[in-house]
């Protein structure tokens, strides 16, 4: 290879490295980004395989629902517990404990067959059957990432973190087809093939454990007598309440119900709906990369608010349009704007609290969002069932605009650190 070709290769490698890890970010952040990707991949195939696996074990639909609910409740409890206790223990120990629990969860689900033991593992384990990341990993990784960068670099880092999680979960969903492929090509039993996926989950936990062991010691030391939230308690409480309103509104138009709405309103075939959501999710993922440069120009809070409001207006407009192409365009524009607040929201929360409060702030602002979002689908389904097809879209858009304006009014004078 000549000098010019070597220069091009080095330049390309440097550009890729800077894209993965923005300038001004501690290189150890790569370990946490890799962990997020591995966990997202596992969450992707677990969310698809879990119901089929439980039915193959002989459980009924009620048991499947019970195990799923137990898993979500356990994840919420674990997230809150880590946020409350993280400042009492060394961060390295907490990371190692989380990875060990992931290994035990995979082994437990892959080896057990009785309801009660599985319920226990579901509650104390790390399995995540939802699309969002609500687990004990969340406050640990977010607070540590916040230490590794500041200002604009922190926002860019959280954008990469969110993007990697979304893309890896999508790839993981495709991996849910591996058991069927194994059955077709090797002749092994379907149940055994699905058990192997849970063992893959455990093996992934081992890899994450090795990644965590390479993390340098945290600059923020554990404080035995420090409360999880002290001087930032009021800020975190107000943010958690506002974020819950936003999450409840989002629960009114989850993808499942939006698909139902498109099918009933326009007769959209399932295959066409799948293609639409592929492009919508792709726009959503890519838009998060546009959030950091926009936040550099107008600020974190303004980026959260002034990308959200147009997205909500598009959703409300879609409820009144009679043309399918126009409706789909409005919904795609909404997808390109509605999630730009994800990395900026995380960066903002981490920047308005003290370093020792970051684990608690991450958990106390995430868990209420998850719980509030779970209430929306039932209400939206009832509204659609009554024939009020556009009501969920209008209610979602109106609530989100109210949330955005309240957020701007209450926090316009709260400045994040640099």
C-alpha positions as CSV (number, residue, x, y, z in Angstrom):
1,X,0.0,0.0,0.0
2,X,1.4,3.4,-1.0
3,X,1.6,6.4,1.2
4,X,-1.5,8.0,-0.3
5,X,-3.6,4.9,0.2
6,X,-2.4,4.6,3.8
7,X,-3.4,8.2,4.4
8,X,-6.8,7.6,3.0
9,X,-7.2,4.5,5.2
10,X,-6.1,6.3,8.3
11,X,-8.4,9.3,7.4
12,X,-11.4,6.9,7.0
13,X,-10.6,5.2,10.3
14,X,-10.3,8.5,12.1
15,X,-13.6,9.7,10.7
16,X,-15.3,6.5,11.7
17,X,-13.8,6.7,15.2
18,X,-14.9,10.3,15.6
19,X,-18.4,9.3,14.4
20,X,-18.6,6.5,17.0
21,X,-17.0,8.6,19.7
22,X,-17.3,12.4,19.4
23,X,-14.4,14.7,20.2
24,X,-14.0,15.5,23.8
25,X,-15.4,12.1,25.1
26,X,-13.4,9.7,27.2
27,X,-12.4,6.7,25.1
28,X,-13.8,4.4,27.8
29,X,-17.2,5.4,26.6
30,X,-16.8,2.8,23.8
31,X,-17.2,0.1,26.4
32,X,-20.6,1.4,27.4
33,X,-21.7,2.0,23.8
34,X,-20.8,-1.6,23.1
35,X,-22.7,-2.8,26.1
36,X,-25.8,-0.8,25.0
37,X,-25.6,-2.4,21.6
38,X,-25.3,-5.9,23.0
39,X,-28.2,-5.4,25.4
40,X,-30.3,-3.9,22.7
41,X,-29.7,-6.9,20.5
42,X,-30.8,-9.2,23.3
43,X,-33.8,-7.1,24.1
44,X,-34.8,-7.2,20.5
45,X,-35.0,-11.0,20.2
46,X,-36.3,-11.6,23.7
47,X,-39.3,-9.3,23.2
48,X,-40.4,-11.4,20.2
49,X,-39.4,-14.8,21.4
50,X,-40.7,-14.6,25.0
51,X,-44.4,-15.2,24.4
52,X,-43.8,-18.1,22.0
53,X,-41.2,-19.7,24.4
54,X,-43.6,-19.5,27.3
55,X,-46.5,-21.0,25.3
56,X,-44.1,-23.8,24.1
57,X,-43.4,-24.5,27.8
58,X,-47.1,-25.2,28.3
59,X,-48.2,-21.9,29.9
60,X,-51.5,-20.3,29.1
61,X,-52.1,-16.8,27.8
62,X,-52.9,-15.6,31.3
63,X,-49.6,-17.0,32.5
64,X,-47.7,-15.3,29.7
65,X,-49.3,-11.9,30.6
66,X,-48.5,-12.5,34.3
67,X,-44.9,-13.2,33.5
68,X,-44.6,-10.2,31.2
69,X,-46.2,-7.9,33.8
70,X,-43.9,-9.3,36.6
71,X,-40.9,-8.7,34.4
72,X,-41.8,-5.0,33.8
73,X,-42.6,-4.4,37.5
74,X,-39.3,-6.0,38.5
75,X,-37.4,-3.9,36.0
76,X,-39.1,-0.7,37.4
77,X,-38.3,-1.7,41.0
78,X,-34.7,-2.5,40.1
79,X,-34.2,0.7,38.3
80,X,-35.5,2.7,41.2
81,X,-33.4,0.7,43.7
82,X,-30.2,1.3,41.7
83,X,-31.0,5.0,41.5
84,X,-31.5,5.1,45.3
85,X,-28.5,3.0,46.3
86,X,-25.9,3.8,43.6
87,X,-24.2,6.5,45.7
88,X,-23.7,4.0,48.5
89,X,-21.6,1.6,46.5
90,X,-18.7,1.9,44.1
91,X,-19.9,2.2,40.5
92,X,-17.6,-0.7,39.4
93,X,-19.3,-3.1,41.8
94,X,-22.8,-2.0,40.7
95,X,-21.8,-2.6,37.0
96,X,-20.4,-6.1,37.8
97,X,-23.5,-7.0,39.8
98,X,-25.8,-5.9,36.9
99,X,-23.9,-8.1,34.4
100,X,-23.9,-11.1,36.8
101,X,-27.6,-10.7,37.2
102,X,-28.0,-10.7,33.4
103,X,-26.1,-14.0,33.2
104,X,-28.2,-15.6,36.0
105,X,-31.4,-14.4,34.2
106,X,-30.5,-16.0,30.9
107,X,-29.6,-19.3,32.7
108,X,-32.8,-19.2,34.7
109,X,-35.1,-18.6,31.8
110,X,-33.3,-21.1,29.7
111,X,-33.3,-23.9,32.2
112,X,-36.5,-23.5,34.3
113,X,-40.0,-24.8,33.3
114,X,-42.2,-24.2,36.4
115,X,-44.3,-21.1,36.8
116,X,-43.2,-20.0,40.3
117,X,-39.4,-20.1,39.7
118,X,-39.8,-18.3,36.4
119,X,-41.9,-15.6,38.1
120,X,-39.1,-15.1,40.6
121,X,-36.5,-14.9,37.9
122,X,-38.7,-12.5,36.0
123,X,-39.1,-10.2,38.9
124,X,-35.4,-10.1,40.1
125,X,-33.8,-10.5,36.7
126,X,-32.9,-8.2,33.8
127,X,-35.2,-9.5,31.1
128,X,-36.8,-6.6,29.2
129,X,-39.8,-7.5,27.0
130,X,-40.5,-3.9,26.0
131,X,-39.0,-1.7,23.4
132,X,-37.7,0.9,25.9
133,X,-34.7,0.5,28.2
134,X,-36.0,0.3,31.7
135,X,-33.6,-1.8,33.7
136,X,-31.0,-1.4,36.4
137,X,-28.4,-0.8,33.6
138,X,-30.1,2.5,32.7
139,X,-29.1,4.7,35.6
140,X,-25.7,3.1,35.9
141,X,-24.7,3.6,32.2
142,X,-26.3,7.1,31.8
143,X,-24.7,8.5,34.9
144,X,-21.3,7.1,33.9
145,X,-21.6,8.4,30.4
146,X,-22.4,11.8,31.8
147,X,-19.0,11.8,33.6
148,X,-17.2,11.0,30.3
149,X,-18.2,14.1,28.4
150,X,-19.6,17.6,29.0
151,X,-21.6,20.2,27.1
152,X,-22.1,19.5,23.4
153,X,-20.0,16.4,23.5
154,X,-22.3,14.9,26.1
155,X,-25.4,15.5,23.9
156,X,-23.6,13.9,20.9
157,X,-22.6,10.9,23.1
158,X,-26.2,10.3,24.3
159,X,-27.3,10.6,20.7
160,X,-25.0,7.7,19.7
161,X,-26.1,5.8,22.8
162,X,-29.8,6.1,21.8
163,X,-29.1,5.3,18.1
164,X,-27.0,2.2,18.9
165,X,-29.8,1.0,21.2
166,X,-32.5,1.4,18.6
167,X,-30.5,-0.1,15.7
168,X,-29.3,-3.1,17.7
169,X,-32.9,-3.8,19.0
170,X,-34.1,-3.8,15.4
171,X,-31.3,-6.3,14.4
172,X,-32.2,-8.4,17.5
173,X,-35.8,-8.6,16.3
174,X,-34.6,-10.2,13.1
175,X,-32.5,-12.7,15.2
176,X,-35.8,-14.0,16.7
177,X,-36.1,-16.1,13.6
178,X,-33.0,-18.1,14.4
179,X,-34.8,-20.9,16.3
180,X,-37.1,-21.5,13.3
181,X,-34.0,-21.6,11.1
182,X,-32.3,-24.1,13.4
183,X,-35.4,-26.3,13.5
184,X,-35.6,-26.3,9.7
185,X,-31.9,-26.9,9.0
186,X,-30.7,-29.1,11.9
187,X,-33.8,-30.9,13.0
188,X,-33.5,-30.0,16.7
189,X,-36.6,-29.5,18.7
190,X,-38.2,-26.1,18.7
191,X,-38.2,-25.8,22.4
192,X,-34.5,-26.6,22.6
193,X,-33.7,-24.0,19.9
194,X,-35.6,-21.3,21.9
195,X,-33.8,-22.3,25.1
196,X,-30.5,-21.8,23.2
197,X,-31.5,-18.1,22.7
198,X,-31.8,-17.6,26.4
199,X,-28.4,-19.2,26.8
200,X,-27.1,-16.7,24.2
201,X,-28.6,-14.0,26.4
202,X,-26.5,-15.3,29.3
203,X,-23.4,-15.5,27.2
204,X,-23.9,-11.9,26.1
205,X,-24.1,-11.1,29.8
206,X,-20.6,-12.6,30.2
207,X,-19.3,-10.4,27.4
208,X,-20.8,-7.3,29.0
209,X,-19.3,-8.4,32.4
210,X,-15.9,-8.5,30.7
211,X,-16.5,-5.0,29.2
212,X,-17.5,-3.6,32.5
213,X,-14.3,-5.0,34.2
214,X,-12.3,-2.9,31.7
215,X,-14.0,0.3,32.9
216,X,-11.7,2.7,34.8
217,X,-12.7,3.6,38.3
218,X,-15.3,6.3,38.4
219,X,-14.3,9.9,39.3
220,X,-17.4,10.2,41.4
221,X,-16.9,8.3,44.6
222,X,-19.7,6.6,46.6
223,X,-21.0,8.7,49.6
224,X,-22.4,6.5,52.3
225,X,-24.4,9.2,54.0
226,X,-25.5,11.1,51.0
227,X,-29.2,11.0,50.0
228,X,-29.9,9.8,46.4
229,X,-31.4,13.2,45.6
230,X,-30.5,16.3,47.6
231,X,-30.3,19.8,46.2
232,X,-31.8,18.7,42.9
233,X,-34.9,16.9,44.3
234,X,-37.3,19.6,43.2
235,X,-35.9,19.7,39.7
236,X,-36.1,15.9,39.3
237,X,-39.6,15.7,40.7
238,X,-40.9,18.3,38.3
239,X,-39.1,16.7,35.3
240,X,-40.4,13.3,36.3
241,X,-44.0,14.5,36.4
242,X,-43.7,16.3,33.1
243,X,-42.0,13.4,31.4
244,X,-44.8,11.1,32.7
245,X,-47.4,13.4,30.9
246,X,-45.3,13.1,27.7
247,X,-45.1,9.3,28.0
248,X,-48.8,8.9,28.7
249,X,-49.5,10.9,25.6
250,X,-47.1,8.7,23.6
251,X,-48.9,5.6,24.8
252,X,-52.0,6.7,23.1
253,X,-50.4,6.2,19.7
254,X,-48.0,3.3,20.1
255,X,-47.2,1.5,16.8
256,X,-49.7,-1.3,17.3
257,X,-52.6,1.2,17.8
258,X,-51.4,3.4,15.0
259,X,-51.4,0.4,12.7
260,X,-55.0,-0.4,13.8
261,X,-56.0,3.2,13.1
262,X,-54.5,3.1,9.6
263,X,-56.1,-0.2,8.8
264,X,-59.6,0.9,10.0
265,X,-59.4,4.5,8.6
266,X,-57.8,3.7,5.2
267,X,-57.9,-0.1,4.8
268,X,-54.0,-0.2,4.7
269,X,-52.8,-3.7,4.3
270,X,-50.6,-5.2,7.1
271,X,-47.6,-5.6,4.7
272,X,-47.8,-1.9,3.6
273,X,-48.1,-0.9,7.3
274,X,-44.9,-2.8,8.0
275,X,-43.1,-1.0,5.2
276,X,-44.3,2.3,6.5
277,X,-43.1,1.7,10.0
278,X,-39.7,0.5,8.7
279,X,-39.2,3.9,7.1
280,X,-40.7,5.7,10.1
281,X,-38.3,3.9,12.5
282,X,-35.4,4.6,10.3
283,X,-36.2,8.3,10.2
284,X,-36.6,8.3,14.0
285,X,-33.2,6.7,14.5
286,X,-31.4,9.0,12.1
287,X,-33.0,12.1,13.5
288,X,-31.3,11.6,16.8
289,X,-28.0,12.3,15.0
290,X,-29.4,15.7,14.0
291,X,-30.2,16.6,17.6
292,X,-26.6,17.4,18.9
293,X,-25.8,20.1,16.2
294,X,-29.2,21.6,16.6
295,X,-28.8,21.7,20.4
296,X,-25.4,23.4,19.9
297,X,-27.2,26.3,18.1
298,X,-30.4,26.7,20.1
299,X,-29.8,24.8,23.4
300,X,-31.0,21.5,24.9
301,X,-34.3,22.7,26.2
302,X,-35.3,24.6,23.0
303,X,-34.4,21.5,20.9
304,X,-36.6,19.4,23.1
305,X,-39.6,21.8,22.8
306,X,-39.3,23.2,19.3
307,X,-38.9,19.9,17.5
308,X,-41.7,18.3,19.6
309,X,-44.4,20.9,18.9
310,X,-44.3,20.6,15.0
311,X,-44.3,16.8,15.4
312,X,-47.5,17.0,17.5
313,X,-49.1,19.4,15.1
314,X,-48.4,16.9,12.3
315,X,-50.1,14.1,14.4
316,X,-53.2,16.3,15.0
317,X,-53.4,17.2,11.3
318,X,-53.2,13.5,10.3
319,X,-56.3,12.8,12.3
320,X,-58.3,15.2,10.0
321,X,-56.9,14.3,6.6
322,X,-58.9,12.1,4.3
323,X,-56.0,11.2,1.9
324,X,-53.8,8.2,2.8
325,X,-50.6,9.6,1.1
326,X,-51.0,13.0,2.9
327,X,-51.5,11.2,6.2
328,X,-48.5,9.0,5.7
329,X,-46.3,12.0,4.8
330,X,-47.5,13.8,8.0
331,X,-46.7,10.8,10.1
332,X,-43.3,10.4,8.5
333,X,-42.5,14.1,9.3
334,X,-43.6,13.4,12.8
335,X,-41.3,10.4,13.0
336,X,-38.4,12.6,11.8
337,X,-39.0,15.2,14.6
338,X,-40.7,13.5,17.5
339,X,-37.6,11.6,19.0
340,X,-35.0,14.3,18.6
341,X,-35.7,15.1,22.3
342,X,-34.4,11.6,23.4
343,X,-30.7,12.4,23.6
344,X,-31.2,16.0,24.5
345,X,-33.6,15.1,27.3
346,X,-31.1,12.6,28.8
347,X,-28.2,15.2,28.4
348,X,-30.4,17.9,30.0
349,X,-31.3,15.7,33.0
350,X,-27.6,14.8,33.5
351,X,-26.6,18.4,33.2
352,X,-29.0,20.0,35.7
353,X,-28.2,17.7,38.7
354,X,-25.0,17.1,40.6
355,X,-22.8,14.2,39.6
356,X,-23.6,12.2,42.7
357,X,-27.4,12.5,41.9
358,X,-27.2,11.4,38.3
359,X,-28.0,7.7,38.9
360,X,-31.1,8.6,41.0
361,X,-32.1,11.3,38.4
362,X,-31.8,8.8,35.6
363,X,-34.0,6.2,37.3
364,X,-36.5,8.6,38.9
365,X,-37.2,10.3,35.5
366,X,-37.4,7.0,33.5
367,X,-39.5,4.7,35.6
368,X,-42.6,7.0,35.9
369,X,-42.4,7.5,32.1
370,X,-42.6,3.7,31.6
371,X,-45.5,3.3,34.0
372,X,-47.4,6.3,32.6
373,X,-46.9,5.0,29.0
374,X,-48.5,1.7,30.0
375,X,-51.9,3.4,30.7
376,X,-52.3,5.0,27.2
377,X,-52.9,1.9,25.0
378,X,-55.9,0.7,26.9
379,X,-57.5,4.1,26.8
380,X,-56.7,4.6,23.1
381,X,-58.1,1.1,22.3
382,X,-61.3,2.0,24.0
383,X,-61.6,5.2,22.0
384,X,-61.1,3.5,18.7
385,X,-63.5,0.8,19.8
386,X,-66.2,3.4,20.3
387,X,-65.6,4.6,16.8
388,X,-63.7,7.8,17.7
389,X,-60.8,6.9,15.4
390,X,-59.1,10.3,15.4
391,X,-59.4,10.9,19.2
392,X,-56.2,9.2,20.3
393,X,-54.1,11.2,17.7
394,X,-55.7,14.5,18.7
395,X,-55.4,13.8,22.5
396,X,-51.8,12.7,22.1
397,X,-50.8,15.8,20.1
398,X,-52.7,18.2,22.5
399,X,-51.1,16.6,25.6
400,X,-47.6,16.7,24.1
401,X,-48.0,20.4,23.2
402,X,-49.2,21.1,26.7
403,X,-46.2,19.2,28.0
404,X,-43.7,21.1,25.8
405,X,-45.1,24.5,26.8
406,X,-45.1,23.6,30.5
407,X,-41.5,22.3,30.2
408,X,-40.4,25.6,28.5
409,X,-42.2,27.8,31.1
410,X,-40.9,25.9,34.2
411,X,-37.3,25.3,33.1
412,X,-36.5,28.2,30.8
413,X,-34.3,29.7,33.6
414,X,-32.6,26.5,34.6
415,X,-29.3,26.4,32.8
416,X,-27.4,23.1,32.3
417,X,-23.7,22.9,33.1
418,X,-21.2,23.0,30.2
